[in-house]
Amino acid sequence: MATGLGLLVGVVEVAVRRFAPSFGVFLPVAAAFGVALAVFLLVDVLPELSVTTPLIAPLVIFLPGALLTTAVIELSTGQMISGRAG
């Protein structure tokens, strides 16, 4: 399931980048919502399905860990302009 959802998110990312690059800003939010919704709906149908494992693979490419970490460090040290931009 994780492989299928990850592949689907990758195909959607390539299609959006190719046909409508201006919608690329909304892709992480839409993909996260779509994958989470699909997994939580499938958990109702298949109770033996683990929720966390299928959610990790498709969403990990959308988590800007370094960017968020740098922004939090800059905000905590008082650099409001550069921290807010991250």
C-alpha positions in Angstrom: 0.0 0.0 0.0 2.8 2.4 0.9 4.5 1.7 -2.5 1.2 2.3 -4.4 0.5 5.6 -2.6 4.1 6.7 -3.0 3.9 6.0 -6.7 0.6 7.8 -7.0 1.9 10.9 -5.3 5.0 10.8 -7.6 2.9 10.6 -10.7 0.7 13.5 -9.5 3.8 15.5 -8.7 5.2 15.0 -12.2 1.9 15.7 -13.9 1.3 18.9 -11.9 4.9 20.1 -12.6 4.5 19.3 -16.3 1.0 20.7 -17.0 0.4 23.3 -14.3 3.5 24.5 -12.6 1.7 27.3 -10.7 -0.3 24.6 -8.8 2.9 23.1 -7.5 2.7 25.2 -4.3 -0.5 23.5 -3.3 0.7 20.0 -4.1 2.2 19.0 -0.7 -1.0 19.9 1.1 -3.2 18.2 -1.4 -1.1 15.1 -1.5 -0.8 14.9 2.3 -4.6 15.2 2.6 -5.3 12.7 -0.2 -2.9 10.1 1.2 -4.1 10.5 4.7 -7.7 10.3 3.6 -7.1 7.2 1.6 -5.3 5.4 4.4 -7.8 6.3 7.1 -10.7 5.2 4.8 -8.9 1.9 4.1 -8.3 1.3 7.9 -12.1 1.3 8.3 -12.4 -1.4 5.6 -9.3 -3.4 6.6 -8.9 -3.3 10.4 -5.6 -5.3 10.3 -4.0 -2.5 8.3 -1.4 -0.4 10.2 -2.0 3.3 9.8 1.5 4.7 10.3 3.5 2.6 7.9 1.5 3.5 4.7 1.6 7.2 5.6 5.4 7.5 6.0 6.6 6.6 2.5 4.4 8.9 0.4 4.7 11.9 2.7 8.4 11.8 3.5 9.4 13.6 0.3 7.2 16.6 1.3 8.7 17.2 4.7 11.3 20.0 4.4 13.1 19.0 7.6 16.3 21.1 7.1 14.3 24.2 6.1 12.0 24.0 9.1 14.8 23.3 11.5 16.8 26.3 10.2 13.7 28.6 10.4 13.0 27.6 14.0 16.6 28.1 15.0 16.6 31.6 13.3 13.3 32.5 15.0 14.5 31.4 18.4 17.7 33.4 18.1 15.7 36.6 17.2 16.3 36.7 13.5 12.7 37.4 12.6 13.0 38.2 9.0 15.1 35.3 7.8 13.3 32.8 10.1 9.9 33.9 8.8 11.0 33.4 5.2 11.8 29.7 5.9 
